[in-house]
């Protein structure tokens, strides 16, 4: 979320299954959500930026154990940009 400044954890929020953390930009630019899901090689951790209009503005894989050059192909900028 490039327009965000300082991100503060939102602790009093009900998370959906898979969501692990939610941070809100202090300047009102939006939210950053960290979530996990099971991949073929184990847990995949993803961070998603959502602007104040509710639009996804970025997706980044933070941690994974997927097979190089196979499962990791889904983690390329080209693939992830389809969610923006």
C-alpha positions as CSV (number, residue, x, y, z in Angstrom):
1,X,0.0,0.0,0.0
2,X,2.4,2.7,-1.2
3,X,0.1,5.6,-0.2
4,X,0.2,4.4,3.5
5,X,2.4,6.1,6.0
6,X,2.4,4.5,9.5
7,X,0.6,1.2,9.8
8,X,-1.1,0.4,13.1
9,X,-2.3,-3.1,14.1
10,X,-6.1,-3.5,14.3
11,X,-6.5,-5.8,17.3
12,X,-10.3,-5.4,17.9
13,X,-11.3,-6.9,14.5
14,X,-12.9,-10.3,13.6
15,X,-10.7,-12.1,11.1
16,X,-12.0,-14.4,8.4
17,X,-10.4,-17.8,8.1
18,X,-6.9,-17.6,6.9
19,X,-6.4,-13.9,7.8
20,X,-3.7,-13.5,10.5
21,X,-3.1,-9.8,10.9
22,X,-4.7,-6.5,9.8
23,X,-3.0,-3.2,9.8
24,X,-4.6,0.2,9.1
25,X,-2.7,3.1,7.5
26,X,-2.8,6.0,10.0
27,X,-3.4,8.5,7.1
28,X,-6.5,6.6,6.0
29,X,-4.9,5.2,2.8
30,X,-6.3,1.7,3.5
31,X,-5.5,-1.7,5.0
32,X,-2.8,-4.3,4.8
33,X,-3.9,-7.8,5.5
34,X,-1.6,-10.8,6.1
35,X,-3.1,-14.2,5.4
36,X,-2.1,-17.8,5.0
37,X,-3.3,-20.8,3.0
38,X,-2.0,-24.3,2.4
39,X,0.0,-24.7,-0.7
40,X,1.5,-27.9,-2.1
41,X,4.7,-27.5,-0.2
42,X,3.2,-26.1,3.0
43,X,1.9,-22.8,4.3
44,X,2.0,-19.8,1.9
45,X,1.9,-16.4,3.6
46,X,0.5,-13.5,1.5
47,X,0.3,-9.7,2.2
48,X,-2.5,-7.8,0.4
49,X,-2.8,-4.0,0.2
50,X,-6.4,-2.6,0.0
51,X,-6.9,1.1,-0.6
52,X,-9.6,3.2,1.1
53,X,-12.0,2.5,-1.9
54,X,-11.8,-1.3,-1.1
55,X,-9.6,-2.0,-4.2
56,X,-6.7,-4.5,-4.1
57,X,-3.6,-2.4,-4.9
58,X,-0.9,-5.0,-4.3
59,X,-0.3,-8.6,-3.5
60,X,3.1,-10.0,-2.3
61,X,4.0,-13.5,-1.2
62,X,5.9,-13.2,2.0
63,X,6.9,-16.8,2.8
64,X,6.4,-20.1,1.1
65,X,7.9,-23.6,0.7
66,X,6.7,-24.3,-2.9
67,X,8.7,-26.1,-5.5
68,X,11.2,-23.8,-7.3
69,X,10.3,-23.1,-11.0
70,X,6.9,-24.9,-10.6
71,X,4.9,-23.7,-7.6
72,X,6.8,-20.5,-7.5
73,X,5.6,-19.6,-11.0
74,X,2.3,-18.5,-9.3
75,X,4.3,-16.0,-7.3
76,X,5.7,-13.9,-10.2
77,X,4.7,-10.3,-10.5
78,X,3.0,-11.1,-13.8
79,X,0.7,-13.7,-12.1
80,X,0.1,-11.7,-8.9
81,X,-0.8,-8.5,-10.8
82,X,-4.0,-10.1,-12.1
83,X,-5.5,-9.7,-8.6
84,X,-4.9,-5.9,-8.6
